[in-house]
Amino acid sequence: MARIEGIPQQKTGMFVRLAYRFAKRMLGKVPEPAKILAHDPWIFRAYSAYEFMSDRARLVDARLKALGGLKAATLVGCPF
């Protein structure tokens, strides 16, 4: 559980609501980090742009990107 409470969809702006809907469609639920980042709209936009561009990158094989993400999550102790 996060120390900061996430923002529910009803209290967010239009961009964040769209991102919540997209995340729910892709993952089945809205991830906790996205709810926490929604406290600051500019940081949320920057994070969303980073994730979008990271997903669109084609220089590295998708399987290798997933493996790198898994290794990074393991190193920092991420539960996702």
ZIQUISUL-V932030 format. One record per residue. N is the residue number from 1. RES is the residue in one small letter. SS is DSSP state (~ for helix, > for strand, _ for the rest). BURIAL is I if it has 24 or more other C-alpha atoms within 12 Angstrom, else O. D_CENTER is the distance of its C-alpha to the mean C-alpha in whole Angstrom. Layout:
n={N:N}
res={RES:RES}
ss={SS:SS}
burial={BURIAL:BURIAL}
d_center={D_CENTER:D_CENTER}
This chain:
n={1:2:3:4:5:6:7:8:9:10:11:12:13:14:15:16:17:18:19:20:21:22:23:24:25:26:27:28:29:30:31:32:33:34:35:36:37:38:39:40:41:42:43:44:45:46:47:48:49:50:51:52:53:54:55:56:57:58:59:60:61:62:63:64:65:66:67:68:69:70:71:72:73:74:75:76:77:78:79:80}
res={m:a:r:i:e:g:i:p:q:q:k:t:g:m:f:v:r:l:a:y:r:f:a:k:r:m:l:g:k:v:p:e:p:a:k:i:l:a:h:d:p:w:i:f:r:a:y:s:a:y:e:f:m:s:d:r:a:r:l:v:d:a:r:l:k:a:l:g:g:l:k:a:a:t:l:v:g:c:p:f}
ss={_:_:_:_:_:_:_:_:~:~:~:_:_:~:~:~:~:~:~:~:~:~:~:~:~:~:~:_:_:_:_:~:~:~:~:~:~:_:_:_:~:~:~:~:~:~:~:~:~:~:~:~:~:~:~:~:_:_:_:_:_:~:~:~:~:~:~:~:~:~:~:~:~:~:~:~:_:_:_:_}
burial={O:O:O:O:O:O:I:O:O:O:O:I:O:O:O:I:O:O:I:I:O:O:O:O:O:O:O:O:O:I:I:I:I:I:I:I:I:I:O:O:O:O:O:I:O:O:O:I:O:O:O:O:O:O:O:O:O:O:O:O:O:O:O:O:O:O:O:O:O:O:O:O:O:O:O:O:O:O:O:O}
d_center={16:15:17:16:16:13:14:15:15:19:18:16:17:17:14:11:13:13:9:9:12:11:8:11:13:11:10:13:11:8:7:8:6:5:9:10:9:10:14:14:13:14:12:9:11:11:7:7:10:9:7:10:12:11:11:15:16:19:21:20:21:17:19:19:16:15:17:16:13:15:17:15:13:17:18:16:17:13:14:11}
